[in-house]
Amino acid sequence: MITAAMYGAALGLVAYGTYDATNYATLKDFPLSITIMDWIWMTFLSATTAALAWLSMRWLGQTSP
């Protein structure tokens, strides 16, 4: 489960980092605080979703490859 959460966090960090950095760079007066807060929050949500998906697969009897 920890591995799934780490991979989910890495994916969220890159995906939402790209999204938030683009918003910060292209939108006039886009606050840095919103950029950082959204980036952290979405990284956390991606990690949580990956961990919950892993737990769901274990509950359904699926094994990891």
C-alpha positions in Angstrom: 0.0 0.0 0.0 2.9 2.4 0.8 4.3 1.8 -2.7 1.0 2.6 -4.3 0.6 5.7 -2.3 4.2 6.8 -3.2 3.6 6.2 -6.9 0.2 8.1 -6.6 2.0 11.0 -4.9 4.7 11.1 -7.6 2.1 11.2 -10.3 0.1 13.9 -8.6 3.2 15.9 -7.9 4.2 15.9 -11.6 0.7 16.2 -13.1 -0.7 18.9 -10.8 2.7 20.7 -10.6 2.6 21.1 -14.4 -1.0 22.3 -14.2 -0.4 24.7 -11.4 2.9 26.1 -12.8 1.1 26.7 -16.1 -1.7 28.6 -14.4 0.8 30.6 -12.4 2.9 31.5 -15.5 0.0 32.3 -17.8 -2.8 33.7 -15.8 -2.6 37.3 -14.8 -2.5 37.8 -11.0 -2.8 34.1 -10.2 -1.6 33.9 -6.5 1.4 31.9 -5.6 -0.3 30.8 -2.4 -3.1 29.1 -4.3 -0.6 27.5 -6.6 1.3 25.9 -3.7 -1.8 25.0 -1.7 -3.4 23.3 -4.7 -0.3 21.5 -5.6 0.1 20.0 -2.1 -3.6 19.2 -1.8 -3.8 17.4 -5.1 -0.6 15.4 -4.5 -2.1 14.2 -1.2 -5.4 13.3 -2.9 -3.6 11.4 -5.7 -1.6 9.4 -3.1 -4.8 8.7 -1.1 -6.7 7.6 -4.2 -3.9 5.3 -5.2 -3.7 3.7 -1.8 -7.5 3.3 -1.7 -7.5 1.7 -5.1 -4.8 -0.7 -3.9 -6.8 -1.6 -0.8 -9.9 -2.1 -3.0 -8.1 -4.5 -5.3 -6.8 -6.5 -2.2 -10.4 -6.6 -0.9 -11.7 -7.9 -4.2 -9.0 -10.6 -4.1 -6.8 -9.3 -6.8 -3.0 -9.7 -6.4 -0.3 -7.3 -7.3 1.6 -8.2 -10.5 
